[in-house]
Amino acid sequence: MQPAAIPKYAIPLVLVFSFFLLPIAETQAGTSDEELKRGAEKFVALIESKNPSALLDLFSEQGTSFISGTYALPKAEYSPAEIRKDFETKTGVYCVFFDTACLRGADSNERARQRARPIQIPLTSVFDLVATAKVKKFVTFDVSSVNGMVALVLTNVSPQAPEARTGKDAVVFYLRSEQGQMKLRNIEFQ
């Protein structure tokens, strides 16, 4: 009695399945909700402490994208060197995080230059959004092996008020694990 021959298609089929199964195993061993939450909490704590120099280390080495309705930032993606420069000169990205007056002024000037409509909802820096919120809640989603999103839900009502349960996503962080540390890859705000 001879052993059954392995069909020709079996080896390629095993290879194809391994490509689908490896990412699943990698996701299970990768970034967790808790890692993402801690990364976002650390980022927000540095914003609250107004510690721009420490915050600079938490931007992705690949660059960071800014998704918003503001005209204050002339482009969507910034390299770490560009972010560092803005922090040193207290313009652009620095204003988004720490200075509402600067953010509004830059937005207004750029809108006037481009002959764009004035903004209807006043812009607020991330620092001021966080500082004025009575309720802060971190919600993680879209977790993969190295990436994930954390929505920082902020409300200005008392935690006991029924409206506090609905909240409003004010800031969404897209974090990426780089060299064992969660770093900001994208941010969505207002």
C-alpha positions in Angstrom: 0.0 0.0 0.0 1.4 3.4 -1.1 0.8 6.6 0.8 -1.5 9.0 -0.9 0.3 11.6 -3.1 0.0 15.2 -2.1 -2.0 17.1 -4.7 0.0 19.8 -6.6 -2.3 22.5 -5.4 -1.9 21.7 -1.7 1.4 23.4 -1.2 0.3 26.8 -2.7 -3.0 26.5 -0.8 -1.1 26.1 2.5 1.0 29.1 1.6 -2.0 31.2 0.9 -3.7 30.2 4.1 -0.6 31.0 6.1 -0.7 34.6 4.7 -4.2 35.0 6.1 -3.6 33.3 9.4 -0.3 35.1 10.3 -1.9 38.5 10.5 -4.6 37.2 12.8 -2.0 35.7 15.1 0.1 38.9 14.9 -3.0 41.0 15.9 -3.6 38.9 18.9 0.0 39.3 20.1 0.2 43.0 19.1 -1.2 46.3 20.5 -3.8 46.0 23.1 -6.7 48.4 24.1 -4.9 49.1 27.3 -1.6 50.0 25.5 -3.5 52.4 23.3 -5.4 53.9 26.2 -2.1 54.4 28.2 -0.5 56.0 25.1 -3.3 58.5 24.6 -3.5 59.2 28.4 0.2 59.9 28.4 -0.1 62.2 25.4 -3.0 64.1 27.0 -1.2 64.3 30.4 1.7 66.0 28.6 -0.7 68.4 26.9 -2.3 69.2 30.2 1.0 69.8 31.9 2.0 72.1 28.9 5.2 70.2 28.4 5.9 70.6 24.7 9.4 69.3 24.8 8.3 65.9 26.3 5.4 65.8 23.9 7.8 66.1 20.9 9.1 62.5 21.6 5.6 61.1 21.1 5.1 62.1 17.5 5.6 59.4 14.9 9.0 59.2 13.3 7.0 58.6 10.0 5.4 62.0 10.4 2.0 63.1 11.8 -1.1 64.0 9.9 -3.6 66.6 11.1 -7.2 66.2 10.1 -9.4 69.2 10.9 -11.3 72.1 9.4 -8.7 74.7 10.3 -6.7 76.7 7.8 -4.1 77.4 10.4 -2.0 74.5 9.2 -0.9 75.0 5.6 -0.5 71.2 5.0 -1.9 68.0 6.3 1.3 66.1 7.3 4.3 67.2 9.2 7.6 65.5 9.8 9.1 65.4 13.4 11.6 68.2 12.4 8.7 70.4 11.1 6.7 69.8 14.3 9.8 70.6 16.4 10.3 73.9 14.5 6.6 74.9 15.0 7.0 74.1 18.7 10.2 76.3 18.9 8.6 79.2 17.1 5.2 78.7 18.8 3.3 78.6 15.5 1.3 76.1 13.5 1.2 72.7 15.2 2.2 74.3 18.5 -1.0 76.5 18.3 -3.2 73.5 17.6 -2.1 71.9 20.8 -1.5 74.8 23.2 -2.6 78.3 22.1 -6.2 79.0 21.1 -5.6 82.7 20.3 -2.7 81.8 18.0 -4.8 79.0 16.3 -7.7 81.3 15.7 -5.4 84.1 14.4 -3.5 81.9 12.0 -6.8 80.4 10.8 -8.4 83.8 10.3 -5.3 85.2 8.4 -5.1 82.2 6.1 -8.9 82.3 5.4 -8.6 86.0 4.5 -5.6 85.3 2.3 -7.4 82.5 0.4 -10.7 84.5 0.4 -12.4 81.6 2.2 -15.5 81.9 4.3 -15.0 82.7 8.0 -15.3 79.8 10.3 -18.7 79.3 12.0 -17.5 77.4 15.1 -14.6 79.0 16.9 -11.5 76.9 17.0 -10.1 75.8 20.3 -6.6 74.3 21.1 -6.4 70.8 22.3 -5.1 72.1 25.6 -8.2 74.3 26.1 -10.6 71.6 25.0 -9.1 69.2 27.6 -8.8 71.9 30.3 -12.4 73.0 30.1 -13.9 69.5 29.9 -15.7 68.3 33.0 -15.8 64.7 31.8 -12.9 63.0 29.9 -13.3 59.5 28.5 -10.9 57.5 26.4 -12.5 55.0 24.0 -10.3 52.6 21.9 -11.2 51.1 18.6 -9.7 49.7 15.3 -6.9 48.0 17.2 -4.4 46.1 15.0 -0.9 44.7 15.7 0.8 48.1 15.6 -2.0 50.7 15.2 -5.1 51.8 16.9 -7.4 54.8 17.4 -8.4 56.4 20.7 -11.2 58.9 20.8 -11.0 61.4 23.7 -14.6 62.1 24.4 -15.0 65.4 26.2 -18.1 67.0 27.6 -18.6 70.3 29.4 -21.5 69.2 31.5 -21.5 67.7 35.0 -20.8 63.9 35.1 -24.2 63.6 36.8 -26.1 65.2 33.9 -27.8 62.9 31.4 -26.0 64.7 28.5 -22.7 63.5 29.9 -23.4 60.1 28.6 -23.6 61.2 25.0 -20.4 63.4 24.9 -18.8 64.6 21.8 -15.6 63.2 20.1 -13.4 66.3 20.3 -10.1 64.6 19.6 -9.2 61.3 17.9 -5.7 60.0 18.2 -4.3 57.4 15.7 -1.4 55.9 17.6 1.3 53.6 16.3 3.7 51.4 18.2 7.2 52.5 17.4 10.2 51.0 19.2 8.0 49.9 22.1 6.3 53.3 22.6 2.9 54.5 21.4 3.4 57.5 19.1 1.0 59.9 17.4 0.5 59.1 13.7 -2.7 61.1 13.0 -4.9 63.4 14.9 -8.5 64.5 14.1 -9.9 67.5 15.9 -12.9 69.9 15.6 
